[in-house]
Amino acid sequence: MEKQIKIHVDSLDCAACAATIGKAFEKIKIINHNVIIPLKEVYVNFDEEQIDEEQILKTLKQSGYKGKLVND
């Protein structure tokens, strides 16, 4: 089942940051992602049967960025 999460990334400041995150996410099984630099947010769509939120956050951390899930 497809799910979307929003992650706040304090250190998301520039296009290079967004590109680094994008390259990290290309290596895992997500459907797509959208980085919004001015809001310091990353939206990730994924299939819960393929990957979970913890794996996504771990991948983000391994790319050098600490993220926190945002619950709206």
C-alpha positions in Angstrom: 0.0 0.0 0.0 1.4 3.4 -1.0 2.1 5.9 1.8 3.5 9.4 2.0 5.6 10.8 4.8 6.9 14.3 5.4 10.4 14.6 6.9 11.8 17.9 8.3 15.5 18.2 7.7 17.1 21.2 9.5 20.3 21.2 7.5 18.6 21.2 4.1 19.9 24.5 2.8 20.8 24.2 -0.9 20.4 22.4 -4.2 23.5 20.3 -3.5 21.8 19.1 -0.3 18.7 18.1 -2.2 20.8 16.3 -4.8 22.7 14.3 -2.2 19.4 13.3 -0.6 18.0 12.4 -4.1 21.0 10.2 -4.9 20.6 8.4 -1.6 16.9 7.7 -2.2 17.7 6.4 -5.7 19.4 3.4 -4.0 16.3 2.3 -2.0 12.8 1.1 -3.0 10.7 4.3 -2.8 8.2 5.4 -5.4 9.3 9.0 -5.5 10.4 11.9 -3.4 10.1 15.7 -3.5 12.5 18.1 -1.7 11.3 21.5 -0.8 14.4 23.5 0.2 12.7 26.7 1.5 10.6 24.7 3.9 13.4 22.2 4.7 11.0 19.3 4.0 11.2 16.1 2.0 8.1 14.2 1.0 8.6 10.5 0.3 6.1 8.2 -1.4 6.7 4.5 -0.8 5.1 1.1 -0.7 4.8 -0.1 2.9 5.3 -3.7 1.7 8.7 -2.8 0.2 10.3 -0.4 2.8 9.4 1.3 6.1 9.8 4.7 7.6 12.8 3.7 9.7 14.7 2.5 6.6 14.0 5.8 4.9 15.2 7.8 7.8 18.3 5.6 8.1 19.1 6.2 4.5 18.7 9.9 5.0 21.1 9.8 8.0 23.6 7.7 6.1 23.7 10.5 3.4 24.6 13.0 6.1 21.3 14.5 7.0 19.2 14.0 10.1 15.5 14.0 9.6 12.4 14.0 11.8 9.0 12.8 10.7 6.3 15.5 10.7 2.8 14.4 11.6 0.2 16.8 10.2 
